[in-house]
Amino acid sequence: MKIIAINVSPHLADAFDKADGESKRKVEFFINAWLTTFFSKQTSNDRLFDVMKRATEEASANGFSEMEFQTIIKED
Protein backbone atom coordinates (compact mmCIF):
# COMPACT_ATOMS: atom_id res chain seq x y z
CA MET A 1 0.00 0.00 0.00
CA LYS A 2 0.98 3.60 -0.51
CA ILE A 3 0.00 6.56 1.68
CA ILE A 4 -1.73 9.61 0.17
CA ALA A 5 -2.81 12.83 1.85
CA ILE A 6 -6.17 14.53 1.33
CA ASN A 7 -7.64 17.65 2.90
CA VAL A 8 -10.62 17.12 5.20
CA SER A 9 -12.47 19.33 7.62
CA PRO A 10 -10.97 19.77 11.08
CA HIS A 11 -14.00 17.96 12.52
CA LEU A 12 -13.30 14.85 10.40
CA ALA A 13 -9.58 14.94 11.15
CA ASP A 14 -10.28 15.13 14.89
CA ALA A 15 -12.83 12.31 14.72
CA PHE A 16 -10.37 10.10 12.84
CA ASP A 17 -7.55 10.91 15.29
CA LYS A 18 -9.77 9.95 18.24
CA ALA A 19 -11.12 6.74 16.66
CA ASP A 20 -9.98 3.33 17.84
CA GLY A 21 -7.83 1.12 15.60
CA GLU A 22 -10.71 -0.99 14.31
CA SER A 23 -12.73 2.09 13.32
CA LYS A 24 -9.70 3.53 11.52
CA ARG A 25 -9.25 0.27 9.59
CA LYS A 26 -12.92 0.34 8.57
CA VAL A 27 -12.65 3.96 7.39
CA GLU A 28 -9.52 3.16 5.39
CA PHE A 29 -11.27 0.14 3.84
CA PHE A 30 -14.34 2.17 2.83
CA ILE A 31 -12.28 5.07 1.46
CA ASN A 32 -10.11 2.62 -0.47
CA ALA A 33 -13.21 0.95 -1.94
CA TRP A 34 -14.76 4.31 -2.85
CA LEU A 35 -11.57 5.57 -4.51
CA THR A 36 -11.26 2.31 -6.44
CA THR A 37 -14.78 2.79 -7.75
CA PHE A 38 -14.26 6.50 -8.45
CA PHE A 39 -11.09 5.98 -10.50
CA SER A 40 -12.04 2.65 -12.10
CA LYS A 41 -12.76 2.35 -15.78
CA GLN A 42 -14.95 -0.66 -15.00
CA THR A 43 -18.46 -0.54 -13.63
CA SER A 44 -19.05 -2.09 -10.22
CA ASN A 45 -21.01 -4.88 -11.96
CA ASP A 46 -18.03 -5.62 -14.21
CA ARG A 47 -15.72 -5.81 -11.19
CA LEU A 48 -18.19 -8.06 -9.35
CA PHE A 49 -18.44 -10.43 -12.32
CA ASP A 50 -14.64 -10.51 -12.60
CA VAL A 51 -14.39 -11.52 -8.94
CA MET A 52 -17.12 -14.14 -9.39
CA LYS A 53 -15.38 -15.54 -12.48
CA ARG A 54 -12.02 -15.78 -10.66
CA ALA A 55 -13.70 -17.44 -7.65
CA THR A 56 -15.41 -19.96 -9.92
CA GLU A 57 -12.15 -20.74 -11.70
CA GLU A 58 -10.30 -21.16 -8.41
CA ALA A 59 -13.04 -23.38 -6.97
CA SER A 60 -13.00 -25.56 -10.10
CA ALA A 61 -9.20 -25.79 -10.02
CA ASN A 62 -9.46 -27.01 -6.41
CA GLY A 63 -12.01 -29.70 -7.28
CA PHE A 64 -15.19 -27.92 -6.11
CA SER A 65 -18.00 -29.05 -8.40
CA GLU A 66 -21.28 -27.48 -9.48
CA MET A 67 -23.12 -30.37 -7.79
CA GLU A 68 -21.41 -29.57 -4.45
CA PHE A 69 -22.36 -25.92 -4.85
CA GLN A 70 -26.01 -26.78 -5.53
CA THR A 71 -26.05 -29.05 -2.47
CA ILE A 72 -24.71 -26.26 -0.26
CA ILE A 73 -27.18 -23.60 -1.43
CA LYS A 74 -30.16 -25.96 -1.04
CA GLU A 75 -29.31 -26.80 2.59
CA ASP A 76 -31.33 -24.97 5.24
Secondary structure as a PSIPRED ss2 file (coil, helix, strand):
# PSIPRED VFORMAT (PSIPRED V4.0)

   1 M C   1.000  0.000  0.000
   2 K C   1.000  0.000  0.000
   3 I C   1.000  0.000  0.000
   4 I C   1.000  0.000  0.000
   5 A C   1.000  0.000  0.000
   6 I C   1.000  0.000  0.000
   7 N C   1.000  0.000  0.000
   8 V C   1.000  0.000  0.000
   9 S C   1.000  0.000  0.000
  10 P H   0.000  1.000  0.000
  11 H H   0.000  1.000  0.000
  12 L H   0.000  1.000  0.000
  13 A H   0.000  1.000  0.000
  14 D H   0.000  1.000  0.000
  15 A H   0.000  1.000  0.000
  16 F H   0.000  1.000  0.000
  17 D H   0.000  1.000  0.000
  18 K H   0.000  1.000  0.000
  19 A C   1.000  0.000  0.000
  20 D C   1.000  0.000  0.000
  21 G H   0.000  1.000  0.000
  22 E H   0.000  1.000  0.000
  23 S H   0.000  1.000  0.000
  24 K H   0.000  1.000  0.000
  25 R H   0.000  1.000  0.000
  26 K H   0.000  1.000  0.000
  27 V H   0.000  1.000  0.000
  28 E H   0.000  1.000  0.000
  29 F H   0.000  1.000  0.000
  30 F H   0.000  1.000  0.000
  31 I H   0.000  1.000  0.000
  32 N H   0.000  1.000  0.000
  33 A H   0.000  1.000  0.000
  34 W H   0.000  1.000  0.000
  35 L H   0.000  1.000  0.000
  36 T H   0.000  1.000  0.000
  37 T H   0.000  1.000  0.000
  38 F H   0.000  1.000  0.000
  39 F H   0.000  1.000  0.000
  40 S C   1.000  0.000  0.000
  41 K C   1.000  0.000  0.000
  42 Q C   1.000  0.000  0.000
  43 T C   1.000  0.000  0.000
  44 S H   0.000  1.000  0.000
  45 N H   0.000  1.000  0.000
  46 D H   0.000  1.000  0.000
  47 R H   0.000  1.000  0.000
  48 L H   0.000  1.000  0.000
  49 F H   0.000  1.000  0.000
  50 D H   0.000  1.000  0.000
  51 V H   0.000  1.000  0.000
  52 M H   0.000  1.000  0.000
  53 K H   0.000  1.000  0.000
  54 R H   0.000  1.000  0.000
  55 A H   0.000  1.000  0.000
  56 T H   0.000  1.000  0.000
  57 E H   0.000  1.000  0.000
  58 E H   0.000  1.000  0.000
  59 A H   0.000  1.000  0.000
  60 S H   0.000  1.000  0.000
  61 A H   0.000  1.000  0.000
  62 N C   1.000  0.000  0.000
  63 G C   1.000  0.000  0.000
  64 F C   1.000  0.000  0.000
  65 S C   1.000  0.000  0.000
  66 E H   0.000  1.000  0.000
  67 M H   0.000  1.000  0.000
  68 E H   0.000  1.000  0.000
  69 F H   0.000  1.000  0.000
  70 Q H   0.000  1.000  0.000
  71 T H   0.000  1.000  0.000
  72 I H   0.000  1.000  0.000
  73 I H   0.000  1.000  0.000
  74 K H   0.000  1.000  0.000
  75 E C   1.000  0.000  0.000
  76 D C   1.000  0.000  0.000
